[in-house]
């Protein structure tokens, strides 16, 4: 009975993931005529050619992980040197604060930003440490970005290798290596690079052949650290705990449930310790708290902006004193949830389109450039961005198309509570959360390594002799 319950839970999660991928693919198809379809097709063809070459010629190679790391690092470094990206908006605020902290000043605490969103203080501390060691220059921080990008690419390969063949894992790693979207952010001082690397390192630990309490405690601690860099770790923690509980029920073993408890306990304890450290060190007396917890929901439930950031909400709610603002935002959320299921469903569809079907927003890496100035020949920076975004979309569509096929193959597998179920849960959780909170295309960065790994499960079907 327990075995069937676990299998049903795994099947239900897979059905949800298939539906989410199908929605994303349909929405992208509907938006293609308004973009650059020929360039999108070119990106798709390049991805298909690379895939075909990998399937035909790729063979296990000693030192492949190192070569993959160097390739992605070199690509990221090229984008950093080419664009010379400069911090803007929140990233500029955090970089300025890091410079002050590195110089021993806490002047940044006078900015209401670090009261409202004190959780950003951990990333400020990271940047301040780098500045203290290497000087007040953007390049050391950008160079570290390149390292995190390259490390994440290796993790895509290593995670796929946990439950697929060497050739299949290598193919997944190469496809992610040519996926350009994260490279557009290579020179941007976003907390996403480090957070993504840390949180996918957690998955690598959890997908070990033999879990132990020490490993799961370490995984929980690493989730807490990744969450301190960017507060999305709770999604990874919940996916990990749910996966271990489903596996425990499926196998009728208490051990996996204990591992799930270790992950959760470690996550909360280490998270509290990190927050306490931020307070005790004087970096921020608010620790890693979120003093405007309703803000993301207010924005995410805005019908007029389709869940995207908008100035109207910003000026209406964040201009109020903290307590008044919190009460006003709580009331606004209640009102926006009471519009009825039809309007909420319509909002969810539009939000999914904004986040998952739009082109990458290249403003963060390209916004400091004169958009009308020539970039390559007579091609302006603005035109180049449109072409790059469309080319990226082609590889993006290939990844989601393969992930969709890979998820379908799970219905033919007798084992539905395996390692890949953790990735399925992560996809479902991340997609579902962004039906409620604020959305923008940049936020899909976190999920894309997971999508490429799931895509590898479809690739494995074309390498039947290599399946593991």
Secondary structure, DSSP 8 states (H G I E B T S, - for coil): -HHHHHHHHHHHHHHHHHHHHHHHHHHHHHHGGGS-HHHHHHHHHHHHHHHHHHHHH----TTHHHHHHHHHHHHHHHHHHHH-----HHHHHHHHHHHHHHTT--GGGGSTHHHHTGGGHHHHHHHHHHHHHH-S-HHHHHHHHHHHHHHHHHHHHHHHHHHS-HHHHHHHHHHHHT--HHHHTTTS--THHHHHHHHHHHHHHHTSSS--HHHHHHHHHHHHHHHHHSTTHHHHHHHHHHHHHHHHHHHT-HHHHHHHHHHHHHHHHHHHHHHHHHHHTTS-TTTT--TTTTHHHHHHT-TTTTTS--HHHHHHHTTS-HHHHHHHHHHHHHHHHTT-HHHHHHHHHHHHHHHHTS---THHHHTTS-TTSEEETTEEHHHHHHHHHHHHHHHHHHHHHHHHHHHHHGGG-S--SSHHHHHHHHHHHHHHHTTTS---GGGGHHHHHHHHHHHHHHHGGG-GGG--
